[in-house]
Amino acid sequence: MASSKEIRGKIKSFENTKKITKAMELVSASKMRKAQDRMRAARPYAGRIGAIAANLSEANPEYKHPFMVSNPDAKTAGFVVVTTDKGLCGGLNTNLLRLVTNKLKDLETEGQKAEVVAIGNKGLGFMNRIGAKVVAHLTQLGDQPHIEKLIGPVKVLLDAYAEGKLSAVYLCYTKFINTMKQEAVVQQLLPLTSEGLNNHHDGHSWDYLYEPDPQTVINELLVRYTEALVFQAVAENMASEQSARMVAMKAATDNAGNLISELKLVYNKTRQAAITKELSEIVSGAAAVG
């Protein structure tokens, strides 16, 4: 059995750990509210620009944007993988990266290669470990995403698709459902299908006057639409990260409390045994002297 001094040292260590996890839980709770507000604020914009893109697709202008044209001859697929920069958020990154790995294996069996844009340290490290081709990456986003920082790395895949080098582009992130539930998602970003756009369609048919011309308007709009989807994915992932970290840190704090209680019980038993042993030795010594 461990000595009283060793047990006291363990109790002290767990108490320090409990203070850290409790502080991290409170910080995550504060950041979570801000991240959720930011994520919910971005949803209406993504929905409206999606509705406009859907209406334009229904208008059937003479010009068809490269994002809406499939590239069947291309043998490479692009992935935008959105993960966190830091850990300690439960299985958030693990669940997403497992889903991405399965998708990569499916494409490999079809003879397709993959190019990856990694947003977040965890995804970048994982993709490098499995030997995936990382064409661009972005880390240290902070607590608030900025679309101007996201555009550069993602544009690498968008331009490659427009040039016909990629068969598809997939957006991989963790969707925020509620504080206790987050869902890993791998959705097709390109080509923009009529089914995907019609998720935003309001049921009305619109006729447009284009200024200066359909090509310029549609080019600008669909690029903005894809950028809005990526920004929304990052905002959803950040809200999911803070929620998952808060829950994970609460569980860690509770577990530390349970361990401290168990160790205190063991410490009291050890201390009582030591006192009993000393008393018995005193009584035995007194009896021998008498």
KEBA-847094 format. One line per 8 residues: number of its first residue (from 0); their letters; for each residue x, y, z of N, C-alpha, C. Coordinates in steps of 0.1 Angstrom, whole numbers, padded with zeros to 4 digits. Example, Ala and Ser with C-alpha at 12.3 -4.5 7.8 and 13.67 -1.06 7.14 Angstrom:
# KEBA-847094
0> AS> 0132/-0057/0078/0123/-0045/0078/0132/-0033/0078; 0128/-0022/0071/0137/-0011/0071/0129/0000/0079
# end
This chain:
# KEBA-847094
0> MASSKEIR> 0009/-0012/0000/0000/0000/0000/0009/0013/0000; 0004/0023/-0007/0012/0035/-0008/0012/0042/0005; 0023/0049/0008/0024/0057/0020/0015/0069/0020; 0013/0074/0032/0004/0086/0034/0010/0098/0026; 0023/0099/0026/0029/0110/0019/0026/0110/0004; 0027/0097/-0002/0025/0095/-0016/0010/0098/-0020; 0001/0094/-0011/-0013/0096/-0014/-0016/0111/-0013; -0010/0118/-0003/-0012/0133/-0002/-0007/0140/-0015
8> GKIKSFEN> 0004/0135/-0020/0009/0141/-0032/0000/0139/-0044; -0006/0127/-0045/-0016/0124/-0056/-0028/0133/-0055; -0033/0134/-0042/-0045/0143/-0040/-0042/0157/-0044; -0030/0162/-0041/-0027/0176/-0044/-0026/0177/-0059; -0020/0167/-0066/-0019/0168/-0081/-0033/0168/-0087; -0042/0159/-0083/-0055/0159/-0088/-0063/0172/-0086; -0061/0178/-0074/-0067/0190/-0071/-0063/0201/-0080; -0050/0202/-0083/-0045/0212/-0093/-0050/0209/-0107
16> TKKITKAM> -0051/0197/-0111/-0057/0193/-0124/-0072/0198/-0124; -0079/0195/-0113/-0093/0199/-0113/-0095/0214/-0114; -0086/0222/-0108/-0087/0237/-0110/-0085/0241/-0124; -0075/0234/-0131/-0073/0238/-0145/-0085/0234/-0154; -0090/0222/-0152/-0101/0218/-0161/-0114/0226/-0158; -0116/0230/-0145/-0127/0238/-0142/-0126/0252/-0149; -0114/0258/-0148/-0111/0271/-0155/-0114/0270/-0170; -0109/0259/-0176/-0111/0257/-0190/-0125/0255/-0194
24> ELVSASKM> -0133/0248/-0185/-0147/0246/-0187/-0154/0260/-0187; -0151/0269/-0178/-0157/0282/-0177/-0153/0291/-0189; -0141/0290/-0193/-0136/0298/-0205/-0144/0293/-0218; -0145/0280/-0219/-0152/0274/-0231/-0166/0278/-0231; -0173/0278/-0219/-0187/0282/-0218/-0189/0296/-0223; -0179/0305/-0219/-0180/0319/-0224/-0178/0320/-0239; -0168/0313/-0244/-0165/0314/-0258/-0176/0307/-0266; -0182/0297/-0261/-0192/0289/-0268/-0204/0298/-0271
32> RKAQDRMR> -0208/0307/-0262/-0220/0315/-0265/-0216/0325/-0276; -0204/0331/-0276/-0200/0340/-0287/-0200/0332/-0300; -0194/0320/-0300/-0192/0312/-0312/-0206/0309/-0318; -0216/0305/-0309/-0229/0301/-0314/-0236/0313/-0320; -0235/0325/-0313/-0241/0337/-0319/-0235/0340/-0333; -0222/0339/-0334/-0215/0342/-0347/-0220/0332/-0357; -0221/0319/-0354/-0225/0309/-0363/-0240/0311/-0368; -0249/0314/-0358/-0263/0317/-0362/-0264/0329/-0370
40> AARPYAGR> -0256/0339/-0367/-0257/0352/-0375/-0252/0349/-0390; -0244/0339/-0392/-0239/0337/-0406/-0249/0328/-0414; -0258/0321/-0407/-0267/0312/-0414/-0276/0320/-0424; -0283/0331/-0420/-0292/0338/-0429/-0285/0342/-0442; -0272/0347/-0441/-0265/0352/-0453/-0263/0340/-0462; -0258/0329/-0457/-0256/0317/-0465/-0269/0312/-0472; -0280/0313/-0464/-0293/0309/-0470/-0298/0318/-0481; -0296/0331/-0479/-0300/0341/-0489/-0292/0340/-0502
48> IGAIAANL> -0279/0339/-0500/-0271/0338/-0512/-0273/0325/-0519; -0276/0315/-0512/-0280/0302/-0518/-0293/0302/-0526; -0302/0310/-0520/-0315/0312/-0527/-0313/0319/-0540; -0305/0329/-0540/-0302/0337/-0552/-0295/0328/-0563; -0285/0320/-0558/-0278/0311/-0567/-0288/0301/-0573; -0297/0296/-0565/-0307/0286/-0570/-0316/0293/-0580; -0321/0305/-0577/-0329/0312/-0587/-0322/0314/-0600; -0309/0318/-0600/-0302/0320/-0612/-0300/0307/-0620
56> SEANPEYK> -0299/0296/-0612/-0298/0283/-0619/-0311/0279/-0626; -0322/0283/-0620/-0335/0281/-0626/-0338/0290/-0638; -0331/0302/-0638/-0333/0312/-0649/-0327/0307/-0662; -0318/0297/-0661/-0312/0291/-0673/-0306/0301/-0683; -0297/0309/-0679/-0291/0318/-0688/-0282/0311/-0698; -0278/0317/-0708/-0270/0311/-0718/-0256/0306/-0713; -0251/0314/-0703/-0238/0311/-0697/-0239/0301/-0686; -0231/0290/-0686/-0230/0281/-0675/-0217/0281/-0668
64> HPFMVSNP> -0217/0284/-0655/-0204/0286/-0648/-0197/0273/-0646; -0183/0273/-0646/-0176/0260/-0645/-0179/0253/-0632; -0183/0260/-0621/-0187/0253/-0609/-0199/0244/-0610; -0207/0247/-0620/-0219/0239/-0622/-0217/0228/-0633; -0205/0227/-0638/-0202/0217/-0648/-0194/0206/-0642; -0197/0193/-0644/-0189/0182/-0639/-0177/0180/-0647; -0167/0174/-0641/-0154/0171/-0648/-0152/0156/-0647; -0159/0148/-0656/-0158/0134/-0655/-0144/0128/-0658
72> DAKTAGFV> -0136/0135/-0666/-0123/0130/-0669/-0112/0132/-0658; -0115/0140/-0649/-0105/0143/-0638/-0104/0131/-0629; -0092/0128/-0624/-0089/0117/-0616/-0085/0121/-0602; -0088/0133/-0598/-0084/0138/-0585/-0096/0146/-0579; -0098/0144/-0566/-0108/0150/-0558/-0102/0160/-0548; -0108/0171/-0545/-0103/0180/-0535/-0111/0180/-0522; -0104/0182/-0511/-0110/0182/-0498/-0107/0194/-0490; -0117/0201/-0485/-0114/0212/-0475/-0118/0206/-0462
80> VVTTDKGL> -0107/0203/-0453/-0109/0197/-0441/-0108/0207/-0429; -0119/0209/-0422/-0119/0220/-0412/-0119/0213/-0398; -0108/0215/-0391/-0107/0209/-0377/-0103/0221/-0368; -0100/0217/-0356/-0096/0227/-0345/-0081/0228/-0345; -0076/0240/-0339/-0062/0242/-0337/-0057/0235/-0325; -0066/0234/-0315/-0062/0228/-0302/-0070/0216/-0299; -0065/0208/-0290/-0072/0195/-0286/-0081/0197/-0274; -0082/0187/-0265/-0090/0187/-0253/-0105/0190/-0256
88> CGGLNTNL> -0110/0185/-0268/-0124/0187/-0271/-0131/0174/-0274; -0128/0164/-0266/-0134/0151/-0268/-0131/0144/-0281; -0141/0138/-0287/-0139/0131/-0300/-0142/0139/-0312; -0143/0152/-0311/-0147/0161/-0322/-0139/0159/-0334; -0126/0160/-0333/-0117/0159/-0345/-0116/0144/-0350; -0116/0135/-0340/-0114/0121/-0343/-0126/0116/-0352; -0138/0120/-0348/-0150/0116/-0356/-0150/0121/-0370; -0146/0134/-0372/-0145/0139/-0385/-0134/0133/-0393
96> LRLVTNKL> -0122/0131/-0388/-0111/0126/-0395/-0113/0111/-0399; -0121/0104/-0391/-0124/0090/-0394/-0133/0090/-0406; -0143/0100/-0407/-0152/0101/-0418/-0145/0104/-0431; -0135/0114/-0430/-0127/0118/-0441/-0119/0106/-0446; -0113/0099/-0437/-0104/0087/-0441/-0112/0077/-0448; -0125/0074/-0444/-0133/0065/-0451/-0136/0070/-0465; -0139/0083/-0466/-0142/0088/-0480/-0130/0088/-0489; -0118/0090/-0483/-0105/0089/-0491/-0103/0075/-0496
104> KDLETEGQ> -0106/0065/-0487/-0105/0051/-0491/-0114/0047/-0502; -0127/0052/-0501/-0137/0049/-0512/-0132/0055/-0525; -0127/0067/-0525/-0122/0073/-0537/-0110/0066/-0543; -0102/0061/-0534/-0090/0053/-0538/-0093/0041/-0545; -0104/0034/-0540/-0108/0022/-0547/-0114/0025/-0561; -0119/0037/-0563/-0124/0041/-0576/-0113/0047/-0585; -0100/0046/-0580/-0089/0051/-0588/-0087/0066/-0587; -0093/0072/-0577/-0092/0087/-0576/-0081/0091/-0566
112> KAEVVAIG> -0073/0101/-0569/-0064/0107/-0559/-0071/0118/-0552; -0064/0124/-0542/-0069/0135/-0534/-0059/0146/-0531; -0064/0158/-0531/-0057/0170/-0527/-0065/0176/-0516; -0057/0180/-0506/-0064/0185/-0493/-0060/0199/-0490; -0070/0207/-0486/-0067/0220/-0480/-0071/0218/-0465; -0061/0220/-0456/-0063/0217/-0442/-0065/0231/-0435; -0077/0232/-0428/-0079/0244/-0420/-0079/0239/-0405; -0069/0243/-0398/-0068/0238/-0384/-0056/0229/-0382
120> NKGLGFMN> -0049/0230/-0371/-0037/0223/-0368/-0039/0208/-0368; -0050/0203/-0362/-0052/0189/-0360/-0054/0182/-0373; -0062/0188/-0382/-0063/0182/-0396/-0051/0182/-0404; -0043/0193/-0403/-0030/0194/-0410/-0021/0183/-0405; -0019/0181/-0392/-0010/0171/-0387/-0015/0157/-0391; -0028/0154/-0391/-0033/0141/-0394/-0031/0138/-0409; -0034/0148/-0418/-0032/0146/-0432/-0017/0144/-0436; -0008/0151/-0429/0006/0148/-0431/0010/0134/-0427
128> RIGAKVVA> 0004/0130/-0416/0008/0116/-0411/0003/0105/-0420; -0008/0107/-0426/-0013/0096/-0435/-0008/0097/-0449; 0000/0108/-0451/0006/0109/-0465/-0002/0116/-0475; -0013/0123/-0471/-0022/0129/-0481/-0015/0142/-0487; -0018/0145/-0499/-0012/0157/-0506/-0019/0170/-0501; -0012/0177/-0492/-0018/0190/-0487/-0013/0201/-0496; -0022/0207/-0504/-0018/0218/-0513/-0019/0232/-0507; -0026/0233/-0496/-0026/0246/-0489/-0031/0243/-0474
136> HLTQLGDQ> -0028/0252/-0465/-0033/0250/-0452/-0034/0264/-0445; -0042/0264/-0434/-0044/0276/-0427/-0046/0272/-0412; -0038/0277/-0403/-0038/0274/-0389/-0039/0287/-0381; -0041/0286/-0368/-0041/0297/-0358/-0052/0307/-0363; -0064/0302/-0365/-0075/0311/-0369/-0080/0320/-0357; -0077/0316/-0345/-0082/0324/-0333/-0096/0320/-0330; -0103/0329/-0322/-0116/0326/-0318/-0127/0331/-0328; -0122/0339/-0338/-0132/0344/-0347/-0127/0342/-0361
144> PHIEKLIG> -0134/0336/-0370/-0130/0333/-0384/-0131/0346/-0392; -0121/0348/-0401/-0122/0360/-0410/-0122/0354/-0425; -0132/0358/-0432/-0133/0352/-0445/-0122/0356/-0455; -0115/0367/-0453/-0104/0371/-0461/-0092/0362/-0459; -0091/0356/-0447/-0080/0346/-0445/-0084/0332/-0451; -0097/0329/-0452/-0101/0316/-0457/-0100/0316/-0472; -0102/0327/-0479/-0103/0327/-0493/-0091/0322/-0500; -0079/0326/-0495/-0066/0322/-0502/-0064/0307/-0503
152> PVKVLLDA> -0064/0299/-0492/-0062/0285/-0493/-0073/0278/-0501; -0086/0282/-0499/-0097/0275/-0505/-0097/0278/-0520; -0092/0290/-0524/-0092/0293/-0539/-0083/0284/-0547; -0073/0278/-0540/-0064/0268/-0547/-0073/0257/-0553; -0082/0252/-0545/-0091/0241/-0550/-0101/0246/-0560; -0107/0258/-0557/-0117/0263/-0566/-0112/0266/-0580; -0100/0271/-0581/-0093/0274/-0594/-0090/0261/-0601; -0085/0251/-0593/-0082/0238/-0599/-0094/0231/-0605
160> YAEGKLSA> -0106/0233/-0598/-0118/0227/-0603/-0123/0234/-0616; -0122/0248/-0615/-0126/0255/-0627/-0118/0252/-0639; -0105/0248/-0637/-0096/0244/-0648/-0098/0230/-0653; -0107/0223/-0646/-0110/0209/-0650/-0101/0198/-0644; -0093/0202/-0634/-0083/0193/-0628/-0089/0184/-0617; -0100/0188/-0612/-0106/0181/-0601/-0120/0176/-0605; -0123/0163/-0600/-0136/0158/-0603/-0147/0163/-0594; -0143/0166/-0582/-0152/0172/-0572/-0144/0178/-0560
168> VYLCYTKF> -0151/0187/-0553/-0145/0193/-0541/-0155/0190/-0529; -0149/0185/-0518/-0158/0181/-0507/-0154/0190/-0495; -0164/0194/-0488/-0163/0203/-0476/-0165/0194/-0463; -0155/0193/-0455/-0156/0184/-0443/-0154/0192/-0431; -0165/0191/-0422/-0165/0199/-0410/-0174/0193/-0400; -0175/0198/-0388/-0184/0193/-0377/-0195/0203/-0376; -0207/0198/-0379/-0219/0207/-0378/-0225/0208/-0364; -0228/0220/-0360/-0233/0222/-0347/-0248/0219/-0347
176> INTMKQEA> -0252/0210/-0338/-0266/0206/-0337/-0272/0213/-0324; -0266/0210/-0313/-0268/0217/-0300/-0256/0215/-0291; -0257/0220/-0279/-0245/0220/-0270/-0240/0206/-0268; -0249/0196/-0267/-0245/0183/-0264/-0243/0174/-0276; -0246/0179/-0288/-0245/0171/-0300/-0239/0178/-0311; -0228/0173/-0317/-0222/0178/-0329/-0221/0167/-0339; -0222/0170/-0352/-0223/0159/-0362/-0212/0162/-0373; -0203/0152/-0375/-0193/0153/-0386/-0200/0151/-0399
184> VVQQLLPL> -0196/0160/-0409/-0202/0161/-0422/-0192/0162/-0433; -0194/0154/-0443/-0186/0155/-0456/-0196/0158/-0467; -0197/0170/-0471/-0207/0174/-0481/-0200/0178/-0494; -0206/0176/-0505/-0201/0180/-0518/-0202/0195/-0520; -0191/0202/-0522/-0191/0216/-0524/-0192/0219/-0539; -0184/0212/-0547/-0184/0213/-0562/-0184/0199/-0568; -0191/0197/-0580/-0199/0207/-0587/-0212/0211/-0579; -0216/0223/-0581/-0229/0227/-0576/-0240/0221/-0583
192> TSEGLNNH> -0247/0212/-0577/-0258/0204/-0583/-0271/0212/-0582; -0280/0209/-0591/-0294/0216/-0590/-0301/0211/-0577; -0298/0199/-0573/-0305/0194/-0561/-0300/0201/-0549; -0286/0203/-0548/-0281/0211/-0537/-0285/0225/-0536; -0286/0232/-0548/-0290/0245/-0548/-0305/0246/-0545; -0313/0237/-0549/-0327/0237/-0547/-0331/0236/-0532; -0321/0231/-0524/-0324/0231/-0510/-0327/0246/-0505; -0321/0255/-0512/-0323/0269/-0508/-0335/0276/-0516
200> HDGHSWDY> -0340/0269/-0526/-0350/0275/-0535/-0363/0278/-0528; -0368/0289/-0531/-0381/0293/-0524/-0393/0290/-0532; -0392/0282/-0543/-0404/0278/-0550/-0409/0287/-0561; -0403/0299/-0561/-0407/0309/-0572/-0397/0309/-0583; -0402/0312/-0595/-0393/0314/-0606/-0391/0329/-0609; -0378/0332/-0610/-0375/0346/-0612/-0368/0349/-0625; -0371/0360/-0631/-0364/0364/-0643/-0355/0376/-0640; -0343/0376/-0645/-0333/0386/-0641/-0328/0395/-0653
208> LYEPDPQT> -0326/0407/-0650/-0318/0416/-0659/-0304/0417/-0654; -0294/0413/-0663/-0280/0412/-0659/-0273/0425/-0663; -0266/0430/-0653/-0258/0442/-0655/-0244/0440/-0649; -0233/0439/-0656/-0232/0442/-0670/-0236/0431/-0679; -0233/0418/-0675/-0237/0407/-0684/-0238/0394/-0675; -0245/0384/-0680/-0248/0372/-0671/-0235/0365/-0666; -0224/0365/-0675/-0212/0358/-0671/-0205/0365/-0659; -0204/0378/-0659/-0198/0386/-0648/-0206/0384/-0635
216> VINELLVR> -0219/0385/-0636/-0228/0384/-0624/-0227/0370/-0618; -0228/0360/-0627/-0228/0346/-0622/-0215/0342/-0616; -0204/0346/-0623/-0191/0343/-0618/-0189/0348/-0604; -0192/0361/-0602/-0190/0367/-0589/-0199/0361/-0579; -0211/0358/-0582/-0221/0353/-0572/-0217/0339/-0568; -0214/0330/-0577/-0211/0316/-0573/-0198/0315/-0566; -0188/0323/-0569/-0176/0323/-0560/-0179/0328/-0546; -0188/0338/-0545/-0192/0343/-0532/-0200/0332/-0524
224> YTEALVFQ> -0208/0325/-0532/-0216/0314/-0526/-0207/0303/-0520; -0197/0299/-0528/-0188/0288/-0522/-0180/0293/-0511; -0176/0306/-0511/-0169/0312/-0500/-0177/0312/-0487; -0190/0316/-0490/-0200/0317/-0478/-0202/0303/-0472; -0202/0292/-0480/-0204/0279/-0475/-0192/0275/-0466; -0180/0279/-0471/-0167/0275/-0463/-0167/0283/-0450; -0171/0296/-0451/-0171/0304/-0439/-0181/0299/-0429; -0193/0295/-0434/-0203/0289/-0425/-0198/0276/-0418
232> AVAENMAS> -0191/0268/-0426/-0185/0255/-0421/-0175/0258/-0410; -0167/0268/-0412/-0157/0272/-0401/-0164/0277/-0389; -0174/0285/-0391/-0182/0290/-0379/-0189/0279/-0372; -0195/0270/-0379/-0201/0258/-0373/-0191/0250/-0365; -0179/0248/-0371/-0169/0240/-0365/-0164/0246/-0352; -0163/0260/-0352/-0158/0267/-0340/-0169/0266/-0328; -0181/0267/-0332/-0192/0266/-0322/-0192/0251/-0316; -0190/0242/-0325/-0189/0228/-0321/-0177/0225/-0312
240> EQSARMVA> -0166/0231/-0315/-0154/0230/-0307/-0155/0234/-0293; -0161/0246/-0291/-0162/0252/-0278/-0173/0244/-0270; -0183/0239/-0276/-0193/0231/-0269/-0187/0218/-0265; -0180/0211/-0274/-0174/0198/-0271/-0163/0200/-0260; -0155/0211/-0260/-0145/0213/-0250/-0151/0216/-0236; -0162/0223/-0236/-0169/0226/-0224/-0174/0213/-0217; -0180/0204/-0226/-0185/0192/-0221/-0174/0183/-0216; -0163/0182/-0224/-0152/0174/-0221/-0145/0178/-0208
248> MKAATDNA> -0144/0191/-0206/-0137/0197/-0194/-0146/0195/-0182; -0159/0195/-0183/-0168/0193/-0172/-0167/0178/-0168; -0166/0169/-0178/-0164/0155/-0174/-0151/0153/-0167; -0140/0159/-0172/-0127/0158/-0166/-0127/0163/-0151; -0134/0175/-0149/-0135/0180/-0136/-0143/0171/-0126; -0154/0165/-0131/-0161/0156/-0123/-0153/0143/-0120; -0146/0138/-0130/-0137/0126/-0128/-0126/0129/-0118; -0120/0141/-0119/-0110/0145/-0109/-0116/0145/-0095
256> GNLISELK> -0128/0151/-0094/-0135/0151/-0080/-0137/0137/-0075; -0141/0128/-0083/-0144/0114/-0079/-0131/0108/-0074; -0120/0110/-0082/-0107/0104/-0078/-0102/0110/-0065; -0104/0123/-0063/-0099/0129/-0051/-0107/0123/-0039; -0120/0121/-0040/-0128/0115/-0030/-0123/0101/-0026; -0120/0093/-0037/-0115/0079/-0035/-0101/0079/-0028; -0093/0088/-0032/-0079/0089/-0027/-0080/0094/-0012; -0089/0103/-0009/-0090/0107/0005/-0095/0096/0014
264> LVYNKTRQ> -0104/0087/0008/-0108/0076/0016/-0097/0066/0019; -0089/0064/0008/-0077/0055/0010/-0067/0061/0020; -0065/0075/0019/-0056/0082/0028/-0060/0080/0042; -0073/0082/0045/-0079/0081/0058/-0077/0067/0064; -0079/0057/0055/-0077/0043/0059/-0062/0040/0063; -0053/0045/0054/-0039/0043/0056/-0035/0050/0069; -0040/0063/0071/-0036/0070/0083/-0041/0063/0096; -0054/0058/0095/-0060/0051/0106/-0052/0038/0110
272> AAITKELS> -0048/0031/0099/-0040/0019/0101/-0026/0022/0108; -0020/0033/0104/-0007/0037/0110/-0009/0041/0124; -0020/0048/0128/-0023/0052/0141/-0025/0040/0150; -0033/0030/0145/-0036/0018/0152/-0024/0010/0154; -0015/0010/0144/-0002/0002/0146/0006/0009/0157; 0007/0022/0157/0015/0029/0167/0010/0027/0181; -0004/0027/0182/-0010/0025/0195/-0007/0011/0200; -0008/0001/0191/-0006/-0013/0195/0009/-0015/0199
280> EIVSGAAA> 0018/-0008/0193/0032/-0008/0196/0034/-0002/0210; 0028/0009/0213/0029/0016/0226/0024/0007/0237; 0012/0001/0234/0006/-0008/0244/0015/-0020/0247; 0020/-0026/0236/0029/-0038/0237/0041/-0034/0245; 0047/-0022/0242/0059/-0018/0249/0056/-0015/0264; 0044/-0010/0267/0041/-0007/0281/0039/-0020/0289; 0033/-0030/0282/0030/-0043/0288/0044/-0050/0291; 0053/-0048/0281/0066/-0055/0283/0074/-0049/0295
288> VG> 0073/-0036/0296/0080/-0029/0307/0074/-0033/0320; 0060/-0033/0320/0053/-0037/0333/0056/-0051/0337
# end
